[in-house]
Amino acid sequence: MTIDLEKIPAEIRAEFELLTANAVEVLPAEEFARKLLKSRRDNRPLRIKYGADPSAPDIHLGHSVPIRKLLQFQELGHQVVFLVGDYTARIGDPSGKNTARPRLTKEQVDDNARTYLDQIFRILDKEKTEVVFNSHWLENMTVSATIELMSRYTVSQMLEREDFHNRFENETPIYIHEFIYPLMQGYDSIAMKADVELGGTDQKFNLLVGRELQRQDGMEPQCVMTMPLLVGLDGAHKMSKSLGNYIGITESAQSMFGKCMSIPDDLMWEYFELATGASAQEAADMRTAMENGTIHPRELKEKLACRIVTLYHNEEAANAEAEEFRSRFTLRQFPEETAEHITMSLAEAANLTQFLVKAGVAKSSREAQRLIDQGGVRIIEDPEPHGFSDPTEEEKANLSRKPLDPGVYKMKIGKTRFAVVTFEP
């Protein structure tokens, strides 16, 4: 983000710095600063748009990243407008996908939308949040109006989007309705008279379409703010319910705490900043303390877990779960209630190395083998005991190649990640 902060009036500088903290991009940054200044001079709050398609019933910590940014806008007096994409969800957002998304029924979308609205107010102030549904203007759009909207963009412009481009190059089908999605999301910005739109980095193309459509309509175009995508518990992919690497904001305190303790060490700082609101300086200080040995990684992870549980439950629940976890860790008990549950067929993973790669724990067979060699994988229980629990150095070398039997295995992966894995024939 290249902008000379000295050119921003002093009374706006602090607001600008707070609102742009952790953002990946603000486009254009200078224009956003001018909008803030004009907002204060005219005593008119900015309209901040955030859209969510209720394609799944639960909101997780990955979703909370832009929603927490909305809260900052709200606390500064701006008008947050939460858009429920109940109409666009039936089309399916193709962002970041290499195949078309399955389409949902109206009933599925409506059910999911109800749970979304219950959940977002665990973060946002309900009294200060305007909620709108894009079916109010899109459902009644005529064929001629839809064609007029489609005429504003060319196929070549759509193919500039990375996922569309890749699918085109790989000869993977792109359906016409998928091209309509970013145009309808952009039209939402016109209907809502948005000044600023937030979204993840995978939404950048769609957000810029909204800006361009507003400009074509003679409106002052919205600024675009992209927020980072939170990496999930597997340490490899963005947080997603479909990948099972998520922490839901409505999970029990016990489940939430246990999952937080399985966050990879090198991602703790990202979670501190994006999921709890810690400043970059605070996260850097904690990292330095861990690296110079003045604090143990497990203590920091416990601190992170406590902050997250406190946000979505309360401090008392967080302290109780911390005490319970310490007791289990000290006694080396297997945490049945908070362990991940994974089901996989032996056709997918015939041995431990293949399992670690397939489950996203390791990116390659070599990395999986290194994890095993370093004692980072421990099978605590298995249906046909193989002596896996405390392997000798010689056994470690052969561990990855030993065939797995059907049944239920209890594993410890790394320092704090536990899993109950069911291998099916």
PEPEUR-V169894 format. One record per residue. N is the residue number from 1. PHI is phi in whole degrees, -180 to 180 (NA if undefined). PSI is psi in radians with two decimals (none if undefined). BURIAL is I if it has 16 or more other ideal C-beta (glycine too) atoms within 10 Angstrom, else O. Layout:
# PEPEUR-V169894
n->(N | N)
phi->(PHI | PHI)
psi->(PSI | PSI)
burial->(BURIAL | BURIAL)
This chain:
# PEPEUR-V169894
n->(1 | 2 | 3 | 4 | 5 | 6 | 7 | 8 | 9 | 10 | 11 | 12 | 13 | 14 | 15 | 16 | 17 | 18 | 19 | 20 | 21 | 22 | 23 | 24 | 25 | 26 | 27 | 28 | 29 | 30 | 31 | 32 | 33 | 34 | 35 | 36 | 37 | 38 | 39 | 40 | 41 | 42 | 43 | 44 | 45 | 46 | 47 | 48 | 49 | 50 | 51 | 52 | 53 | 54 | 55 | 56 | 57 | 58 | 59 | 60 | 61 | 62 | 63 | 64 | 65 | 66 | 67 | 68 | 69 | 70 | 71 | 72 | 73 | 74 | 75 | 76 | 77 | 78 | 79 | 80 | 81 | 82 | 83 | 84 | 85 | 86 | 87 | 88 | 89 | 90 | 91 | 92 | 93 | 94 | 95 | 96 | 97 | 98 | 99 | 100 | 101 | 102 | 103 | 104 | 105 | 106 | 107 | 108 | 109 | 110 | 111 | 112 | 113 | 114 | 115 | 116 | 117 | 118 | 119 | 120 | 121 | 122 | 123 | 124 | 125 | 126 | 127 | 128 | 129 | 130 | 131 | 132 | 133 | 134 | 135 | 136 | 137 | 138 | 139 | 140 | 141 | 142 | 143 | 144 | 145 | 146 | 147 | 148 | 149 | 150 | 151 | 152 | 153 | 154 | 155 | 156 | 157 | 158 | 159 | 160 | 161 | 162 | 163 | 164 | 165 | 166 | 167 | 168 | 169 | 170 | 171 | 172 | 173 | 174 | 175 | 176 | 177 | 178 | 179 | 180 | 181 | 182 | 183 | 184 | 185 | 186 | 187 | 188 | 189 | 190 | 191 | 192 | 193 | 194 | 195 | 196 | 197 | 198 | 199 | 200 | 201 | 202 | 203 | 204 | 205 | 206 | 207 | 208 | 209 | 210 | 211 | 212 | 213 | 214 | 215 | 216 | 217 | 218 | 219 | 220 | 221 | 222 | 223 | 224 | 225 | 226 | 227 | 228 | 229 | 230 | 231 | 232 | 233 | 234 | 235 | 236 | 237 | 238 | 239 | 240 | 241 | 242 | 243 | 244 | 245 | 246 | 247 | 248 | 249 | 250 | 251 | 252 | 253 | 254 | 255 | 256 | 257 | 258 | 259 | 260 | 261 | 262 | 263 | 264 | 265 | 266 | 267 | 268 | 269 | 270 | 271 | 272 | 273 | 274 | 275 | 276 | 277 | 278 | 279 | 280 | 281 | 282 | 283 | 284 | 285 | 286 | 287 | 288 | 289 | 290 | 291 | 292 | 293 | 294 | 295 | 296 | 297 | 298 | 299 | 300 | 301 | 302 | 303 | 304 | 305 | 306 | 307 | 308 | 309 | 310 | 311 | 312 | 313 | 314 | 315 | 316 | 317 | 318 | 319 | 320 | 321 | 322 | 323 | 324 | 325 | 326 | 327 | 328 | 329 | 330 | 331 | 332 | 333 | 334 | 335 | 336 | 337 | 338 | 339 | 340 | 341 | 342 | 343 | 344 | 345 | 346 | 347 | 348 | 349 | 350 | 351 | 352 | 353 | 354 | 355 | 356 | 357 | 358 | 359 | 360 | 361 | 362 | 363 | 364 | 365 | 366 | 367 | 368 | 369 | 370 | 371 | 372 | 373 | 374 | 375 | 376 | 377 | 378 | 379 | 380 | 381 | 382 | 383 | 384 | 385 | 386 | 387 | 388 | 389 | 390 | 391 | 392 | 393 | 394 | 395 | 396 | 397 | 398 | 399 | 400 | 401 | 402 | 403 | 404 | 405 | 406 | 407 | 408 | 409 | 410 | 411 | 412 | 413 | 414 | 415 | 416 | 417 | 418 | 419 | 420 | 421 | 422 | 423 | 424 | 425)
phi->(NA | -105 | -153 | -83 | -64 | -67 | -82 | -90 | -53 | -57 | -70 | -103 | -58 | -64 | -65 | -61 | -66 | -66 | -73 | -93 | -60 | 75 | -69 | -77 | -143 | -127 | -122 | -83 | -64 | -63 | -67 | -63 | -62 | -66 | -63 | -62 | -63 | -64 | -60 | -71 | -67 | -91 | 55 | -125 | -64 | -73 | -94 | -105 | -97 | -139 | -109 | -135 | -83 | -76 | -86 | -145 | -78 | -114 | -101 | -116 | -61 | -63 | -66 | -69 | -61 | -69 | -68 | -67 | -68 | -59 | -61 | -63 | -59 | -63 | -67 | -92 | 96 | -84 | -91 | -85 | -117 | -92 | -94 | -91 | -82 | -70 | -87 | -66 | -63 | -76 | -86 | 98 | -73 | -82 | -55 | 73 | -108 | -99 | -143 | -67 | -73 | -66 | -86 | -102 | -81 | -61 | -64 | -61 | -63 | -63 | -63 | -64 | -61 | -62 | -71 | -58 | -67 | -66 | -85 | -65 | -82 | -76 | -116 | -85 | -81 | -61 | -69 | -107 | -109 | -93 | -112 | -131 | -120 | -75 | -67 | -61 | -114 | -83 | -65 | -100 | -69 | -74 | -61 | -65 | -68 | -65 | -65 | -62 | -63 | -65 | -72 | -82 | -130 | -98 | -62 | -63 | -65 | -63 | -74 | -73 | -71 | -56 | -68 | -64 | -60 | -64 | -67 | -65 | -64 | -89 | 58 | -91 | -56 | -119 | -91 | -57 | -63 | -70 | -67 | -71 | -54 | -62 | -69 | -70 | -63 | -66 | -64 | -54 | -65 | -68 | -62 | -92 | 54 | -72 | -93 | -142 | -124 | -105 | -174 | -72 | -62 | -74 | -101 | -54 | -59 | -61 | -65 | -72 | -62 | -60 | -61 | -69 | -65 | -62 | -60 | -63 | -86 | 82 | -91 | -70 | -68 | -68 | -86 | -120 | -124 | -103 | -110 | -66 | -90 | -73 | -74 | -78 | -65 | -77 | 74 | -126 | -120 | -63 | -59 | -156 | -66 | -66 | -92 | 71 | -107 | -117 | -123 | -77 | -77 | -106 | -66 | -64 | -59 | -65 | -64 | -62 | -63 | -61 | -67 | -61 | -71 | -99 | -63 | -56 | -54 | -75 | -104 | -56 | -66 | -64 | -68 | -57 | -74 | -84 | -100 | -122 | 86 | -63 | -75 | -60 | -68 | -63 | -64 | -65 | -65 | -65 | -64 | -62 | -62 | -69 | -68 | -92 | 84 | -82 | -145 | -81 | -53 | -65 | -66 | -66 | -67 | -65 | -62 | -63 | -60 | -63 | -64 | -69 | -64 | -62 | -61 | -105 | -131 | -166 | -65 | -61 | -64 | -63 | -65 | -66 | -69 | -64 | -65 | -63 | -67 | -60 | -62 | -68 | -65 | -66 | -85 | 57 | -83 | -82 | -79 | -55 | -71 | -107 | -68 | -69 | -117 | -128 | -119 | -149 | -89 | -68 | -69 | -81 | -144 | -86 | -143 | -64 | -60 | -63 | -61 | -61 | -73 | -64 | -81 | 82 | -71 | -126 | -84 | -150 | -62 | -65 | -66 | -63 | -63 | -65 | -63 | -66 | -60 | -86 | 75 | -84 | -128 | -133 | -90 | -80 | -141 | -147 | -65 | -126 | -48 | -116 | 75 | -76 | -59 | -132 | -69 | -76 | -60 | -67 | -69 | -59 | -64 | -100 | -58 | -68 | -98 | -69 | -67 | -89 | -100 | -62 | 135 | -106 | -117 | -110 | -126 | -115 | -119 | 74 | -85 | -135 | -99 | -120 | -146 | -105 | -113 | -105 | -99 | -98 | -60)
psi->(1.91 | 1.84 | 2.39 | 1.86 | -0.40 | -0.37 | -0.18 | 2.28 | 2.53 | -0.63 | -0.26 | -0.36 | -0.80 | -0.70 | -0.75 | -0.82 | -0.68 | -0.80 | -0.48 | -0.12 | 2.35 | -0.19 | 2.51 | -0.81 | 2.56 | 2.05 | 2.11 | 2.49 | -0.72 | -0.69 | -0.65 | -0.73 | -0.71 | -0.66 | -0.73 | -0.77 | -0.81 | -0.65 | -0.76 | -0.71 | -0.65 | -0.06 | 0.75 | 1.99 | 2.56 | 2.58 | 2.00 | 2.03 | 2.34 | 2.17 | 2.43 | 2.14 | 2.12 | 1.17 | -0.18 | 2.72 | -0.29 | 2.54 | 2.32 | -3.13 | -0.49 | -0.73 | -0.50 | -0.33 | -0.99 | -0.52 | -0.64 | -0.56 | -0.66 | -0.69 | -0.67 | -0.78 | -0.75 | -0.77 | -0.38 | 0.08 | 0.10 | 2.78 | 1.92 | 2.23 | 1.92 | 2.00 | 2.10 | 1.98 | 1.10 | -0.43 | -0.82 | -0.45 | -0.46 | -0.32 | -0.82 | 2.05 | 2.08 | 0.02 | 2.22 | 0.15 | 2.53 | 0.07 | 2.89 | 2.47 | 2.55 | 2.46 | 2.51 | 2.71 | 2.85 | -0.66 | -0.76 | -0.79 | -0.78 | -0.70 | -0.79 | -0.68 | -0.69 | -0.72 | -0.59 | -0.82 | -0.54 | -0.63 | -0.64 | -0.45 | 0.12 | -0.27 | -0.90 | 2.77 | 2.01 | -0.66 | -0.38 | 0.13 | 2.21 | 2.23 | 2.25 | 2.75 | 2.25 | -0.11 | -0.39 | -0.57 | -0.44 | -0.58 | -0.51 | 0.17 | 2.25 | 2.89 | -0.74 | -0.65 | -0.66 | -0.74 | -0.69 | -0.72 | -0.76 | -0.47 | -0.16 | -0.25 | 2.59 | 2.86 | -0.70 | -0.61 | -0.73 | -0.63 | -0.09 | -0.36 | 2.31 | -0.81 | -0.67 | -0.75 | -0.79 | -0.71 | -0.65 | -0.79 | -0.62 | 0.09 | 0.61 | 2.32 | 2.41 | 2.12 | 2.59 | -0.67 | -0.42 | -0.56 | -0.53 | -0.50 | -0.98 | -0.50 | -0.70 | -0.67 | -0.68 | -0.68 | -0.55 | -0.67 | -0.58 | -0.85 | -0.58 | -0.16 | 0.86 | 2.42 | -0.59 | 2.44 | 2.34 | 2.64 | 2.99 | 2.94 | -0.46 | -0.11 | 0.04 | -0.82 | -0.86 | -0.70 | -0.66 | -0.50 | -0.74 | -0.76 | -0.77 | -0.71 | -0.66 | -0.77 | -0.77 | -0.49 | 0.06 | 0.22 | 2.79 | 2.07 | 2.56 | 2.64 | 2.74 | 2.27 | 2.07 | 2.38 | 2.63 | 2.68 | 2.17 | 2.22 | 2.43 | -3.06 | -0.34 | -0.18 | 0.14 | -0.66 | 2.78 | 2.63 | 2.27 | 2.38 | -0.61 | -0.45 | -0.12 | 0.28 | 0.61 | 2.84 | 1.94 | 2.51 | -0.15 | 0.13 | 2.80 | 2.75 | -0.66 | -0.84 | -0.75 | -0.80 | -0.82 | -0.72 | -0.67 | -0.63 | -0.17 | 0.05 | 2.27 | 2.48 | -0.72 | -0.07 | -0.06 | -0.71 | -0.66 | -0.74 | -0.70 | -0.82 | -0.86 | -0.58 | -0.30 | -0.20 | 0.23 | 2.57 | 2.78 | -0.62 | -0.73 | -0.75 | -0.72 | -0.69 | -0.72 | -0.69 | -0.74 | -0.74 | -0.67 | -0.75 | -0.55 | 0.09 | 0.15 | -0.22 | 2.46 | 2.50 | -0.63 | -0.61 | -0.72 | -0.69 | -0.62 | -0.68 | -0.74 | -0.81 | -0.72 | -0.72 | -0.74 | -0.76 | -0.67 | -0.69 | -0.72 | -0.12 | -1.73 | 2.97 | -0.65 | -0.77 | -0.69 | -0.79 | -0.66 | -0.73 | -0.58 | -0.75 | -0.74 | -0.74 | -0.72 | -0.71 | -0.78 | -0.69 | -0.74 | -0.70 | -0.04 | 0.65 | 2.61 | 2.14 | 1.46 | -0.78 | -0.52 | -0.03 | 2.58 | 2.62 | 2.14 | 2.35 | 2.30 | 2.58 | 2.66 | -0.31 | -0.52 | -0.65 | 1.77 | -0.30 | 3.06 | -0.69 | -0.84 | -0.66 | -0.82 | -0.64 | -0.81 | -0.61 | -0.08 | 0.14 | -0.68 | 2.60 | -0.34 | 2.90 | -0.63 | -0.75 | -0.67 | -0.75 | -0.68 | -0.67 | -0.73 | -0.78 | -0.57 | 0.09 | 0.39 | -0.06 | 2.25 | 2.09 | 1.91 | -0.69 | 2.49 | 2.76 | -0.55 | 1.57 | 2.24 | 0.13 | 0.47 | -0.40 | -0.80 | 1.27 | 2.54 | 3.02 | -0.68 | -0.70 | -0.58 | -0.69 | -0.54 | -0.13 | -0.73 | -0.40 | -0.16 | 2.28 | 2.49 | 2.59 | 2.71 | 2.61 | -2.95 | 2.25 | 2.50 | 2.17 | 2.63 | 2.15 | 2.07 | -2.72 | -0.58 | 0.14 | 2.19 | 2.54 | 2.47 | 1.98 | 2.19 | 2.06 | 2.11 | 2.57 | none)
burial->(O | O | I | O | O | O | O | I | O | O | O | I | O | O | I | I | O | O | I | I | O | I | I | O | O | I | I | O | I | O | I | I | I | O | I | I | I | O | I | I | O | O | O | O | I | I | I | I | I | I | I | I | I | I | I | I | I | O | I | I | I | I | I | I | I | I | I | I | I | I | I | I | I | I | O | I | O | I | I | I | I | I | I | I | I | I | I | I | I | I | I | I | I | I | I | O | O | O | O | I | I | O | O | I | O | O | O | I | I | I | O | I | I | O | O | I | I | O | I | I | O | O | I | I | O | O | O | O | I | O | I | I | I | I | I | O | I | I | O | O | O | O | O | O | O | O | O | O | I | O | O | O | I | O | O | O | O | I | I | O | I | O | I | I | O | O | I | O | O | O | O | O | O | I | O | O | O | I | I | I | I | I | I | I | I | I | I | I | I | I | O | I | O | I | I | I | I | I | I | I | O | I | I | I | I | I | I | I | I | I | I | I | I | I | O | O | O | O | O | O | I | I | I | I | I | I | I | I | I | I | I | I | I | I | I | O | O | I | I | I | I | O | O | O | I | I | I | I | I | O | I | O | I | I | I | I | I | I | I | I | I | I | I | I | O | O | I | I | I | I | I | I | I | I | I | I | I | I | O | O | O | O | I | O | O | I | I | O | O | I | O | O | O | O | O | O | O | O | O | I | I | I | I | I | I | I | I | I | I | I | I | I | I | O | O | O | I | I | O | I | I | I | O | I | I | O | O | I | O | O | O | O | O | O | I | O | O | I | I | I | O | I | O | I | O | I | O | O | I | O | I | I | I | I | I | I | I | O | I | I | I | I | O | O | O | O | O | I | I | O | I | I | O | O | O | I | I | I | I | I | O | I | O | O | O | O | O | I | O | O | I | O | O | O | O | I | O | O | I | I | O | I | O | I | O | O | O | O | I | I | I | I | I | I | O | I | I | I | I | I | I | O | I | O | O)
